[in-house]
Amino acid sequence: MDYLWVFIAFLCGFAAKKIQLPPLVGYLAAGFALHGMGVEPEATLQSLGESGVTLLLFTIGLKLNIKSLFKPEVWAGASGHMVVITGLTIINSFICAALGLAYFTELDLAGAALIGFAVSFSSTVIAVKVLEENGELRARHGQIAIGILIVQDIAAVVFVSFATDVSPSLWALGLLALPLLRFVPQYFLRHCGHAELLPLAGIFLAFTGGELFEFVGLKGHLGALVMGVLLSKDGKAPELAKSLLAFKDIFLIGFFLSIGFTALPTFSMLGVALIMAVALPIKAAMFFVWLTRLKLRSRTAFLTALSLANYSEFGLIVCSVAVGQGLLEKEWLVIMALSVSISFIFSSILNTKSHGLYARWYARIKRFERPERLPEDAFSQPSDARILLIGMGRVGTGAYDSLREDMQIDVCGIDMDSARVARHCQQGRNVIFADAEDPDFWSQVSLQGIELIMFSMPNHLDILEVEKQIKQVGYRGKTASVVRYEDEKEQLVKAGIDEVFNVYSRAGTGFADQSIHLLKSD
């Protein structure tokens, strides 16, 4: 039976990939297909999915800046949107009931409010996976989206705690001492080396946080997130997050498959789910408008809103609790599962086209922008540089140091991770904070004196987008890029990149160049 799951999941994921859709769309379809074939889900599938979500939240914690949750655009963005969406859903539910639509006619005010509360959440799993695939988890809009999702998740945990008979024990107060004890997991992490023991340590720590929170009556997923946050400042955290990447993605396949096993819908349930799916653009629009009122730049608000244009697995939990308490009919759990699945497909497709949509609707979107700027959104101009180096990760940093120290060439680095920019500046490098995919940045930045732009970005599609934008603003200098695979190299060469360097195939060349001086001369 396990082989059948793998077989169907692979075929559906592969088919989705071939038609330019994210594989997770195929996994969702595979879950419904297996259910339709009469396959009964085993406990291992549910456990696999739960493990995937636990590792996902743990890795989010490893990359989370806890201070970001206290920014108005995060906590006010989450709470304000939640209130508005809940209110609109109540109104829409009564309108649908007045029209005699099935399932809405049986709703009272409490039931309509619970459905509104359920659909106000956005999916942490989908949003993070999309942002990760796009290399935007540390971008300004990515950080805001993650912050809003965490505030929503906290609200869901509070609701479940109060709505069920299970309440936190007094021992939960002891969790406040966890920051004082973080030296314990840090000790294990720092002495695990770099091989197979490191990801095992990550899995162990993630599940330890989950079990600890479950023991005191709180959601285990929240415990995994908190454990990740406790380790986020450790120098080993980035390496740990990368080592868990493959495990997390494999386990999450179980989560996507399990959604399809929630229940088999009727046509009337599917009709209600489609009505709820039609509201997804409204949900995204409300996020966009609200975030621009909180003084975010229109582009940041737009990309954040698209990341959150879905319904959440926590919505299923809220509906499940409501059904258990007799506040909703059991059919609403099936309807919510369908709505969540449709929203996942909608959001996955939408976010693959997010930057193109912004470019197409640029003039209209800019009208919503307020003239005030938050400090994080101010543009800096590259100064005293002949070369712009976009992407200041390990490869970018190595290139920067080589150009500056070995060749004595003036360089300016650009990165969209503000914490990384701050570290580089403290170490004396000339690095500015900016999102290179932002058309506003290139329209306002001066490229006078820039002879070469080098791309050290993880996603070759992002490089193609930036290449197109710098051409539109009239840049006529040279460009160079790094890639990981030969098929990516071909695409960049066709797009007009002057020099493309494969970091894997030519790593040996760089190693030889750096070591040749060790030979004794005759």
C-alpha positions in Angstrom: 0.0 0.0 0.0 2.9 2.4 0.8 4.3 1.7 -2.7 0.9 2.7 -4.2 1.0 6.1 -2.4 4.5 6.7 -3.7 3.7 5.6 -7.2 0.5 7.8 -7.5 2.2 10.8 -5.8 5.2 10.6 -8.1 3.1 10.3 -11.3 0.8 13.2 -10.3 3.7 15.4 -9.1 5.6 14.7 -12.3 2.6 15.5 -14.4 2.1 18.8 -12.6 5.8 19.7 -13.1 5.5 19.0 -16.8 2.6 21.4 -17.2 4.5 24.1 -15.3 2.6 23.7 -12.0 4.2 23.1 -8.6 4.5 19.4 -7.7 2.4 19.9 -4.6 -0.6 20.5 -6.8 0.0 17.0 -8.1 0.3 15.6 -4.6 -3.1 17.2 -3.7 -4.7 15.6 -6.7 -3.0 12.2 -5.8 -4.7 12.3 -2.4 -8.2 12.7 -3.9 -7.4 10.1 -6.6 -6.3 7.6 -4.0 -9.4 8.3 -1.9 -11.6 8.0 -5.0 -10.0 4.6 -5.7 -11.2 3.3 -2.4 -7.7 3.3 -0.7 -7.9 3.6 3.0 -5.4 5.9 4.7 -3.1 4.2 7.2 -1.8 5.9 10.3 1.7 6.1 8.8 0.5 8.7 6.3 -1.0 10.9 8.9 2.2 10.6 11.0 4.3 11.4 7.9 2.3 14.6 7.3 2.5 15.6 11.0 6.3 15.1 10.9 6.5 17.3 7.8 4.6 20.2 9.4 6.7 19.9 12.6 10.0 20.1 10.7 8.6 23.0 8.6 7.8 25.1 11.6 11.1 24.2 13.2 13.0 25.4 10.1 10.9 28.6 10.1 11.9 29.2 13.7 15.6 28.7 12.7 15.2 31.6 10.3 12.8 33.8 12.3 13.7 37.2 13.7 11.4 37.3 16.7 11.5 41.1 16.9 9.7 41.3 13.5 6.5 40.0 15.2 6.2 43.2 17.1 6.2 45.5 14.1 2.8 47.1 13.4 2.7 45.8 9.8 2.9 42.3 11.2 0.7 42.1 14.3 -1.8 44.8 13.0 -1.7 43.3 9.5 -2.7 39.9 10.9 -5.3 41.0 13.5 -6.9 43.7 11.4 -7.3 41.4 8.4 -8.7 38.6 10.6 -11.4 40.9 12.0 -12.4 42.2 8.5 -12.5 38.8 6.8 -14.5 37.3 9.7 -17.1 40.2 9.4 -17.3 39.9 5.6 -17.8 36.1 5.8 -20.7 36.6 8.3 -22.4 39.0 5.9 -21.8 36.8 2.9 -23.1 33.7 4.7 -26.4 35.4 5.5 -26.7 36.6 2.0 -26.2 33.1 0.7 -28.7 31.8 3.3 -31.2 34.4 2.0 -30.7 33.0 -1.5 -31.5 29.5 -0.2 -28.0 28.0 -0.9 -27.4 24.6 0.7 -25.6 24.4 4.0 -25.8 28.2 4.5 -29.4 28.1 5.5 -28.6 26.1 8.6 -26.0 28.6 9.9 -26.6 30.8 12.9 -24.4 33.8 13.8 -21.9 31.7 15.8 -21.5 29.2 13.0 -21.0 31.9 10.4 -18.4 33.6 12.7 -16.5 30.3 13.1 -16.4 29.8 9.3 -15.2 33.4 8.9 -12.5 32.8 11.6 -11.4 29.6 9.8 -11.0 31.2 6.4 -9.2 34.2 7.8 -6.1 32.0 8.3 -3.5 31.5 5.5 -1.5 28.3 5.1 1.9 28.3 6.7 2.9 25.2 4.7 2.0 26.6 1.3 3.3 30.1 1.9 6.6 29.0 3.2 7.1 26.4 0.5 6.4 28.9 -2.2 8.6 31.5 -0.7 11.4 28.9 -0.2 11.2 27.8 -3.8 11.3 31.4 -5.0 14.3 32.1 -2.7 12.3 34.9 -1.0 12.0 33.6 2.5 14.3 36.3 3.8 13.0 39.1 1.5 11.0 41.9 3.0 7.7 40.6 1.9 8.7 37.0 2.9 9.5 38.1 6.4 6.2 40.0 6.8 4.2 37.1 5.4 6.0 34.7 7.9 5.3 37.1 10.8 1.6 37.3 9.9 1.3 33.5 9.6 2.9 33.1 13.0 0.5 35.6 14.6 -2.4 33.7 12.9 -1.1 30.4 14.2 -0.9 31.7 17.7 -4.5 32.9 17.4 -5.5 29.4 16.3 -3.7 27.7 19.2 -5.5 30.0 21.6 -8.9 29.3 20.1 -8.3 25.5 20.2 -7.2 25.7 23.8 -10.3 27.6 24.9 -12.8 25.7 22.6 -11.8 22.2 23.7 -11.8 20.5 27.1 -8.0 20.2 26.9 -6.5 23.3 28.5 -2.8 24.0 29.3 -1.6 22.8 32.6 0.2 24.9 35.2 3.4 23.3 34.0 3.0 25.4 30.9 4.3 28.4 32.9 7.7 26.6 33.1 8.1 27.1 29.4 9.0 30.7 30.1 12.4 29.4 31.4 13.2 27.8 28.0 15.4 30.8 26.8 17.6 30.2 29.9 18.1 26.6 28.9 18.9 27.0 25.3 22.5 26.3 25.9 21.6 22.6 26.2 20.3 22.1 22.6 23.0 24.5 21.4 25.7 22.2 22.9 24.3 19.2 21.0 24.1 21.1 17.8 27.6 22.5 17.9 29.1 19.0 18.5 27.3 17.1 15.8 29.7 17.8 13.0 28.5 18.2 9.4 27.4 14.6 8.4 24.3 12.5 9.1 24.3 13.3 12.8 23.4 17.0 12.1 20.0 16.5 10.4 19.2 13.7 13.0 19.9 16.3 15.7 17.5 18.7 14.0 14.7 16.1 13.9 15.4 15.2 17.5 15.2 18.8 18.7 12.1 19.6 16.6 10.2 16.6 18.0 11.6 17.4 21.5 10.0 20.8 21.4 6.8 19.3 20.1 6.6 16.7 22.8 7.4 19.2 25.5 4.5 21.5 24.5 2.1 18.5 24.1 3.0 17.4 27.6 1.8 20.7 29.1 -1.3 20.8 27.0 -0.2 23.0 24.1 0.1 22.3 20.4 3.2 20.4 19.5 3.7 22.3 16.3 4.1 25.5 18.3 6.8 23.8 20.4 8.8 22.9 17.3 8.5 26.6 16.2 9.7 27.8 19.6 12.6 25.4 19.6 13.7 26.7 16.2 13.5 30.3 17.5 15.7 29.4 20.5 18.4 28.1 18.1 18.0 30.8 15.4 20.9 32.9 16.7 23.3 30.0 16.8 25.9 30.0 14.0 25.0 26.5 13.1 21.3 27.3 12.4 21.7 28.0 8.6 23.5 24.8 8.1 21.0 22.9 10.1 18.1 24.3 8.1 19.7 23.3 4.8 20.4 19.8 6.1 16.7 19.3 6.9 15.4 20.6 3.6 15.1 17.2 1.8 13.6 15.5 4.9 11.0 18.2 5.3 9.9 18.1 1.7 9.5 14.3 1.7 7.5 14.3 4.9 5.3 17.1 3.6 4.1 14.9 0.7 2.3 12.9 3.4 0.5 16.1 4.5 -0.7 17.0 1.0 -1.9 13.4 0.4 -3.7 13.3 3.7 -5.9 16.3 2.8 -7.5 14.3 0.0 -8.5 11.6 2.5 -10.6 14.0 4.6 -13.8 13.0 2.9 -15.4 12.4 -0.5 -17.5 15.4 -1.4 -20.9 15.6 -3.0 -21.6 18.0 -5.8 -23.5 20.4 -3.5 -20.4 20.5 -1.2 -18.2 21.1 -4.1 -20.4 24.0 -5.1 -20.1 25.6 -1.7 -16.3 25.1 -1.8 -16.2 26.9 -5.2 -18.1 29.8 -3.7 -15.6 30.0 -0.9 -12.7 29.7 -3.5 -14.1 32.7 -5.4 -13.5 34.8 -2.3 -9.7 34.1 -2.4 -9.0 37.2 -4.6 -11.0 39.3 -2.2 -9.0 37.9 0.7 -5.7 38.8 -1.1 -7.1 42.2 -2.0 -8.0 42.9 1.6 -4.5 42.0 2.7 -3.0 44.3 0.0 -5.2 47.3 0.9 -4.7 46.9 4.6 -0.9 46.5 4.4 -0.6 49.6 2.2 -2.6 51.5 4.8 0.1 50.4 7.3 2.6 52.3 5.1 4.1 49.3 3.3 5.3 49.9 -0.3 2.8 48.7 -2.8 5.1 46.0 -4.2 5.8 44.6 -0.7 2.1 44.6 0.1 1.2 43.0 -3.2 3.7 40.1 -2.9 2.8 39.5 0.7 -0.9 39.4 -0.2 -0.3 36.8 -2.9 1.7 34.7 -0.5 -1.3 34.7 1.9 -4.0 34.1 -0.8 -5.0 30.7 0.4 -6.9 29.0 3.2 -5.1 27.2 6.0 -4.8 23.7 7.4 -5.6 25.5 10.7 -9.0 26.3 9.2 -9.6 22.5 9.1 -8.6 22.3 12.8 -11.0 25.1 13.7 -13.9 23.5 11.8 -13.1 20.1 13.3 -13.2 21.6 16.9 -16.5 23.4 16.0 -18.0 20.2 14.6 -17.0 18.4 17.8 -18.6 21.0 19.9 -21.8 20.9 17.9 -21.4 24.4 16.6 -21.2 23.4 12.9 -22.6 20.5 10.9 -20.1 17.8 10.0 -20.5 18.6 6.2 -18.6 21.9 6.8 -15.5 20.0 7.6 -15.6 18.4 4.1 -16.4 21.7 2.5 -13.5 23.4 4.3 -11.1 20.6 3.2 -12.2 21.1 -0.4 -11.8 24.9 -0.1 -8.3 24.5 1.4 -7.3 22.1 -1.4 -8.6 24.5 -4.1 -6.9 27.4 -2.4 -3.6 25.6 -2.4 -3.8 25.1 -6.2 -4.8 28.7 -6.7 -2.1 30.1 -4.5 0.7 27.8 -6.0 -0.2 28.9 -9.6 -0.6 32.5 -8.6 2.7 32.8 -6.8 4.7 31.4 -9.8 3.5 34.4 -11.7 3.7 37.0 -8.9 6.5 39.2 -10.3 5.1 39.1 -13.8 1.7 40.2 -12.4 3.3 43.1 -10.5 5.1 44.2 -13.7 1.9 44.0 -15.7 -0.3 45.9 -13.1 2.5 48.2 -11.9 0.7 51.5 -12.6 -2.5 50.5 -11.0 -0.8 48.9 -7.9 1.3 52.0 -7.3 -1.8 54.2 -6.9 -2.4 52.5 -3.5 1.0 53.4 -2.1 1.2 56.0 0.6 3.9 58.7 0.3 5.3 57.8 3.8 8.1 55.3 3.9 8.9 52.9 6.7 12.6 52.8 7.6 13.0 49.3 6.2 11.7 50.4 2.8 14.1 53.3 2.1 16.3 52.8 -0.9 20.1 53.2 -0.6 22.3 54.2 -3.6 25.4 52.1 -4.5 28.4 54.3 -4.1 32.1 54.1 -5.0 31.8 51.0 -7.2 32.6 49.7 -10.6 30.9 46.4 -10.0 27.5 45.6 -8.5 27.3 42.1 -6.9 23.7 40.9 -6.3 23.4 38.3 -3.6 25.7 38.3 -0.7 25.6 34.7 0.5 28.6 32.4 0.7 29.4 32.6 -3.1 28.7 36.3 -3.3 30.8 37.0 -0.2 33.7 35.0 -1.6 33.5 36.9 -4.9 33.3 40.3 -3.2 36.4 39.6 -1.0 38.3 38.4 -4.0 37.5 41.4 -6.1 38.1 43.9 -3.3 41.1 42.4 -1.6 43.0 40.5 -4.4 42.1 42.7 -7.4 41.6 46.0 -5.6 38.4 46.7 -7.5 35.6 48.8 -5.9 32.5 46.6 -5.4 29.0 47.3 -4.0 27.0 44.3 -2.8 23.2 44.1 -2.8 21.1 41.7 -0.7 17.5 41.5 0.4 18.2 40.0 3.8 18.5 43.0 6.1 20.2 41.0 8.9 22.8 39.8 6.5 23.4 43.3 5.1 24.0 44.5 8.7 26.6 41.8 9.3 28.4 42.6 6.1 28.5 46.3 7.0 29.8 45.6 10.5 32.6 43.6 8.8 33.5 46.6 6.6 32.0 45.6 3.3 30.1 48.0 1.1 26.7 46.3 1.0 23.2 47.9 0.7 19.7 46.5 1.4 17.5 46.1 -1.6 15.4 43.6 -3.5 16.9 43.3 -6.9 13.6 42.1 -8.4 12.0 45.4 -7.5 11.4 47.6 -10.5 11.2 50.6 -8.2 14.7 50.0 -7.1 16.2 50.0 -10.6 14.1 53.1 -11.6 15.5 55.1 -8.7 19.1 53.8 -8.5 22.0 55.4 -10.4 24.0 53.0 -12.5 26.4 55.6 -13.6 30.0 54.3 -13.4 28.8 50.6 -13.1 30.7 48.5 -15.6 29.7 45.0 -14.5 26.7 43.5 -12.7 27.3 40.1 -11.2 24.5 37.8 -10.1 25.0 35.4 -7.2 21.3 34.5 -6.6 20.1 31.0 -5.8 17.2 31.0 -8.4 18.1 31.4 -12.1 14.5 32.6 -12.8 15.1 35.5 -10.5 18.3 36.3 -12.4 16.3 36.3 -15.7 13.8 38.8 -14.1 16.6 41.1 -12.9 18.4 41.0 -16.3 15.2 42.1 -18.0 14.7 44.9 -15.6 18.2 46.4 -15.9 17.8 46.3 -19.6 14.5 48.3 -19.3 16.3 51.0 -17.4 19.0 51.3 -20.0 21.9 49.5 -18.5 24.4 48.7 -21.3 27.3 47.3 -19.3 28.5 43.7 -18.9 26.7 41.0 -16.8 27.9 37.7 -15.2 26.2 35.0 -13.2 26.7 31.8 -11.3 24.4 28.8 -11.8 24.2 25.2 -10.5 23.0 23.3 -13.5 23.8 23.2 -17.2 20.2 23.7 -18.4 20.1 26.9 -16.3 23.3 28.1 -17.9 21.8 27.7 -21.4 18.7 29.8 -20.4 20.9 32.6 -19.0 23.2 32.7 -22.0 20.1 33.0 -24.3 18.9 35.9 -22.2 22.1 37.8 -22.8 24.2 37.2 -19.8 27.8 37.7 -20.9 29.5 35.2 -18.7 27.9 32.3 -16.8 29.9 30.3 -14.3 28.7 26.8 -13.1 29.7 26.7 -9.5 29.9 22.9 -9.5 31.6 22.1 -12.7 34.2 24.9 -12.3 34.8 24.6 -8.6 38.0 22.6 -9.3 39.3 25.4 -11.5 39.0 27.9 -8.7 40.6 25.5 -6.3 43.6 25.0 -8.6 43.9 28.8 -9.2 44.1 29.4 -5.4 46.5 26.6 -4.7 49.0 26.8 -7.6 51.3 29.2 -5.7 52.1 26.4 -3.3 54.3 24.7 -6.0 57.9 25.3 -5.6 59.4 27.3 -8.4 62.5 26.0 -10.1 
